[in-house]
């Protein structure tokens, strides 16, 4: 049952990725592809079974989050103020490097939850700092857009992600569901990220 829900989430996230691509929102598109991949791998884990194949796919899950998620800092800056784009790229780069260093020492182990099989970090090193920083940036950008454009979606999506990420410790699927809500909120907010470097609102 839960594995089927992961599959449904993967399809929803993939559909959102298509919508974002059609809107020219390439940074959120890349993130949406990454989270869809994550959900698909977890959903298919029990079918793939324990072994090097699932471990390799799971390593890709961690890598996608490490490389793609911090890029939302740049998208948030584009939506709020173009002058913030350059420092946003700098912050995103620092967060990517921070996570990449962690990937170098990543050791995975299989774990069952309900009817799903995934590989998780065998040596968790505390809270996901890069993801938390990215979420805080999205919350701040969401507040700015809510005040300026009367558009609450980014703030609400980031708030849902923050809550579900905490709840995912006990119910992992809530983390993936929260990512889907965030991606949907970004799509609802609109704007253009100008092909990764900058753009205009609207």
C-alpha positions as a Markdown table, in Angstrom:
| # | Residue | x | y | z |
|---|---|---|---|---|
| 1 | Unk | 0.0 | 0.0 | 0.0 |
| 2 | Unk | 2.7 | 2.5 | 1.0 |
| 3 | Unk | 4.9 | 1.6 | -1.9 |
| 4 | Unk | 1.9 | 2.3 | -4.2 |
| 5 | Unk | 1.6 | 5.7 | -2.6 |
| 6 | Unk | 5.2 | 6.4 | -3.3 |
| 7 | Unk | 4.6 | 5.5 | -6.9 |
| 8 | Unk | 1.6 | 7.9 | -7.0 |
| 9 | Unk | 3.7 | 10.7 | -5.5 |
| 10 | Unk | 6.4 | 10.0 | -8.2 |
| 11 | Unk | 3.8 | 10.5 | -10.9 |
| 12 | Unk | 2.5 | 13.7 | -9.3 |
| 13 | Unk | 6.0 | 15.1 | -8.9 |
| 14 | Unk | 6.8 | 14.2 | -12.5 |
| 15 | Unk | 3.7 | 15.9 | -13.8 |
| 16 | Unk | 4.6 | 19.0 | -11.8 |
| 17 | Unk | 8.1 | 18.9 | -13.4 |
| 18 | Unk | 6.5 | 19.0 | -16.8 |
| 19 | Unk | 4.4 | 22.0 | -15.8 |
| 20 | Unk | 7.4 | 23.8 | -14.5 |
| 21 | Unk | 9.4 | 23.1 | -17.6 |
| 22 | Unk | 6.6 | 24.5 | -19.8 |
| 23 | Unk | 6.6 | 27.6 | -17.6 |
| 24 | Unk | 10.4 | 28.1 | -18.1 |
| 25 | Unk | 11.0 | 27.4 | -14.4 |
| 26 | Unk | 14.2 | 25.3 | -14.9 |
| 27 | Unk | 15.5 | 25.3 | -11.4 |
| 28 | Unk | 12.3 | 24.0 | -9.8 |
| 29 | Unk | 12.0 | 21.7 | -12.8 |
| 30 | Unk | 15.3 | 20.1 | -12.0 |
| 31 | Unk | 14.4 | 19.8 | -8.3 |
| 32 | Unk | 11.0 | 18.2 | -9.2 |
| 33 | Unk | 12.7 | 15.6 | -11.3 |
| 34 | Unk | 15.0 | 14.8 | -8.4 |
| 35 | Unk | 12.2 | 14.4 | -5.9 |
| 36 | Unk | 10.2 | 12.3 | -8.4 |
| 37 | Unk | 13.2 | 10.1 | -8.8 |
| 38 | Unk | 13.5 | 9.8 | -5.1 |
| 39 | Unk | 9.9 | 8.7 | -4.7 |
| 40 | Unk | 10.1 | 6.3 | -7.6 |
| 41 | Unk | 13.2 | 4.5 | -6.2 |
| 42 | Unk | 11.6 | 4.1 | -2.8 |
| 43 | Unk | 8.3 | 2.9 | -4.3 |
| 44 | Unk | 10.1 | 0.3 | -6.4 |
| 45 | Unk | 12.6 | -0.7 | -3.7 |
| 46 | Unk | 10.9 | -3.9 | -2.6 |
| 47 | Unk | 10.6 | -5.0 | -6.3 |
| 48 | Unk | 14.3 | -4.3 | -6.9 |
| 49 | Unk | 15.3 | -6.0 | -3.7 |
| 50 | Unk | 18.4 | -5.6 | -1.6 |
| 51 | Unk | 21.7 | -5.5 | -3.4 |
| 52 | Unk | 24.1 | -3.3 | -5.3 |
| 53 | Unk | 21.4 | -2.2 | -7.8 |
| 54 | Unk | 19.1 | -0.6 | -5.2 |
| 55 | Unk | 22.1 | 0.8 | -3.3 |
| 56 | Unk | 23.4 | 2.5 | -6.5 |
| 57 | Unk | 19.9 | 4.0 | -7.2 |
| 58 | Unk | 19.7 | 5.1 | -3.6 |
| 59 | Unk | 23.1 | 6.8 | -3.8 |
| 60 | Unk | 21.5 | 8.8 | -6.7 |
| 61 | Unk | 18.7 | 9.8 | -4.4 |
| 62 | Unk | 21.1 | 11.4 | -1.9 |
| 63 | Unk | 23.2 | 13.0 | -4.7 |
| 64 | Unk | 20.1 | 14.5 | -6.3 |
| 65 | Unk | 19.0 | 16.1 | -3.0 |
| 66 | Unk | 22.6 | 17.3 | -2.3 |
| 67 | Unk | 23.1 | 19.0 | -5.7 |
| 68 | Unk | 19.6 | 20.1 | -6.7 |
| 69 | Unk | 17.8 | 21.2 | -3.5 |
| 70 | Unk | 20.1 | 24.2 | -2.6 |
| 71 | Unk | 19.4 | 25.6 | -6.1 |
| 72 | Unk | 16.0 | 26.6 | -4.8 |
| 73 | Unk | 17.9 | 29.4 | -3.0 |
| 74 | Unk | 18.6 | 30.9 | -6.3 |
| 75 | Unk | 15.0 | 30.6 | -7.5 |
| 76 | Unk | 13.8 | 32.3 | -4.4 |
| 77 | Unk | 16.2 | 35.2 | -4.9 |
| 78 | Unk | 15.0 | 35.6 | -8.5 |
| 79 | Unk | 11.4 | 35.8 | -7.3 |
| 80 | Unk | 12.2 | 38.4 | -4.6 |
| 81 | Unk | 15.0 | 40.6 | -6.1 |
| 82 | Unk | 17.3 | 40.2 | -9.0 |
| 83 | Unk | 20.1 | 41.9 | -7.0 |
| 84 | Unk | 20.1 | 38.9 | -4.7 |
| 85 | Unk | 20.8 | 36.4 | -7.4 |
| 86 | Unk | 24.6 | 36.5 | -7.3 |
| 87 | Unk | 24.9 | 36.0 | -3.5 |
| 88 | Unk | 22.2 | 33.4 | -3.7 |
| 89 | Unk | 24.4 | 31.4 | -6.2 |
| 90 | Unk | 27.2 | 31.8 | -3.7 |
| 91 | Unk | 25.1 | 30.4 | -0.8 |
| 92 | Unk | 23.7 | 27.6 | -3.0 |
| 93 | Unk | 27.3 | 26.7 | -4.0 |
| 94 | Unk | 28.4 | 26.5 | -0.3 |
| 95 | Unk | 25.4 | 24.3 | 0.5 |
| 96 | Unk | 26.1 | 22.0 | -2.4 |
| 97 | Unk | 29.7 | 21.6 | -1.4 |
| 98 | Unk | 28.7 | 21.0 | 2.2 |
| 99 | Unk | 26.4 | 18.2 | 1.2 |
| 100 | Unk | 28.9 | 16.8 | -1.3 |
| 101 | Unk | 31.5 | 16.5 | 1.4 |
| 102 | Unk | 29.0 | 14.4 | 3.4 |
| 103 | Unk | 28.4 | 12.2 | 0.3 |
| 104 | Unk | 32.0 | 11.3 | 0.2 |
| 105 | Unk | 31.6 | 9.5 | 3.5 |
| 106 | Unk | 28.1 | 8.2 | 2.8 |
| 107 | Unk | 27.6 | 4.6 | 3.9 |
| 108 | Unk | 24.2 | 3.1 | 3.2 |
| 109 | Unk | 22.3 | 0.2 | 4.8 |
| 110 | Unk | 18.9 | -1.3 | 3.7 |
| 111 | Unk | 15.9 | -0.6 | 5.9 |
| 112 | Unk | 12.3 | -1.7 | 5.6 |
| 113 | Unk | 9.4 | 0.7 | 6.5 |
| 114 | Unk | 5.9 | -0.7 | 6.1 |
| 115 | Unk | 6.1 | -2.4 | 2.6 |
| 116 | Unk | 8.9 | -0.3 | 1.3 |
| 117 | Unk | 12.6 | -1.0 | 1.1 |
| 118 | Unk | 15.1 | 1.8 | 0.9 |
| 119 | Unk | 18.8 | 2.4 | 1.7 |
| 120 | Unk | 19.4 | 5.0 | 4.4 |
| 121 | Unk | 22.5 | 6.5 | 5.9 |
| 122 | Unk | 24.1 | 4.1 | 8.3 |
| 123 | Unk | 25.9 | 6.9 | 10.1 |
| 124 | Unk | 23.4 | 9.9 | 10.2 |
| 125 | Unk | 25.3 | 13.0 | 11.2 |
| 126 | Unk | 22.5 | 15.1 | 12.5 |
| 127 | Unk | 19.9 | 17.4 | 10.9 |
| 128 | Unk | 20.2 | 18.1 | 7.1 |
| 129 | Unk | 21.8 | 21.5 | 7.4 |
| 130 | Unk | 21.7 | 22.4 | 3.7 |
| 131 | Unk | 18.0 | 21.4 | 3.4 |
| 132 | Unk | 17.1 | 23.4 | 6.5 |
| 133 | Unk | 18.9 | 26.5 | 5.3 |
| 134 | Unk | 17.2 | 26.2 | 1.9 |
| 135 | Unk | 13.8 | 25.9 | 3.6 |
| 136 | Unk | 14.4 | 28.9 | 5.8 |
| 137 | Unk | 15.3 | 30.9 | 2.7 |
| 138 | Unk | 12.1 | 29.8 | 1.0 |
| 139 | Unk | 10.1 | 30.8 | 4.0 |
| 140 | Unk | 11.7 | 34.2 | 4.0 |
| 141 | Unk | 11.1 | 34.6 | 0.3 |
| 142 | Unk | 7.5 | 33.4 | 0.8 |
| 143 | Unk | 6.8 | 36.1 | 3.4 |
| 144 | Unk | 8.2 | 38.7 | 1.0 |
| 145 | Unk | 6.0 | 37.5 | -1.9 |
| 146 | Unk | 3.0 | 37.3 | 0.4 |
| 147 | Unk | 3.4 | 40.9 | 1.4 |
| 148 | Unk | 4.4 | 42.2 | -2.0 |
| 149 | Unk | 2.3 | 40.2 | -4.4 |
| 150 | Unk | -0.4 | 38.8 | -2.0 |
| 151 | Unk | 0.8 | 35.4 | -3.1 |
| 152 | Unk | 1.0 | 33.1 | 0.0 |
| 153 | Unk | 1.8 | 29.8 | -1.9 |
| 154 | Unk | 5.6 | 29.7 | -1.5 |
| 155 | Unk | 5.4 | 30.5 | 2.2 |
| 156 | Unk | 2.7 | 27.9 | 2.8 |
| 157 | Unk | 4.5 | 25.3 | 0.7 |
| 158 | Unk | 7.8 | 25.8 | 2.6 |
| 159 | Unk | 5.9 | 25.7 | 5.9 |
| 160 | Unk | 4.3 | 22.4 | 5.0 |
| 161 | Unk | 7.7 | 21.0 | 4.0 |
| 162 | Unk | 9.2 | 22.0 | 7.3 |
| 163 | Unk | 6.5 | 20.3 | 9.3 |
| 164 | Unk | 6.5 | 17.1 | 7.2 |
| 165 | Unk | 10.2 | 16.9 | 7.2 |
| 166 | Unk | 10.1 | 16.7 | 11.0 |
| 167 | Unk | 7.3 | 14.2 | 10.9 |
| 168 | Unk | 9.1 | 12.1 | 8.4 |
| 169 | Unk | 11.4 | 10.7 | 11.1 |
| 170 | Unk | 8.4 | 8.5 | 12.1 |
| 171 | Unk | 6.6 | 8.4 | 8.8 |
| 172 | Unk | 9.1 | 8.8 | 5.9 |
| 173 | Unk | 6.4 | 9.2 | 3.2 |
| 174 | Unk | 5.4 | 12.5 | 4.8 |
| 175 | Unk | 8.8 | 13.9 | 3.7 |
| 176 | Unk | 8.1 | 13.0 | 0.1 |
| 177 | Unk | 4.5 | 14.3 | 0.3 |
| 178 | Unk | 5.9 | 17.6 | 1.7 |
| 179 | Unk | 8.2 | 17.9 | -1.2 |
| 180 | Unk | 5.3 | 17.5 | -3.6 |
| 181 | Unk | 3.4 | 20.2 | -1.8 |
| 182 | Unk | 6.4 | 22.5 | -2.1 |
| 183 | Unk | 6.8 | 21.9 | -5.8 |
| 184 | Unk | 3.1 | 22.5 | -6.3 |
| 185 | Unk | 3.4 | 25.8 | -4.4 |
| 186 | Unk | 6.3 | 26.9 | -6.5 |
| 187 | Unk | 4.3 | 26.2 | -9.6 |
| 188 | Unk | 1.4 | 28.1 | -8.3 |
| 189 | Unk | 3.6 | 31.1 | -7.4 |
| 190 | Unk | 4.8 | 31.4 | -10.9 |
| 191 | Unk | 7.6 | 33.7 | -12.1 |
| 192 | Unk | 10.5 | 32.9 | -14.4 |
| 193 | Unk | 14.0 | 31.9 | -13.3 |
| 194 | Unk | 15.5 | 33.0 | -16.6 |
| 195 | Unk | 17.4 | 29.8 | -17.5 |
| 196 | Unk | 19.2 | 29.5 | -14.2 |
| 197 | Unk | 20.6 | 33.0 | -13.9 |
| 198 | Unk | 17.8 | 35.5 | -13.3 |
| 199 | Unk | 14.5 | 36.7 | -14.7 |
| 200 | Unk | 11.4 | 38.6 | -14.0 |
| 201 | Unk | 8.3 | 38.2 | -11.9 |
| 202 | Unk | 5.0 | 37.2 | -13.4 |
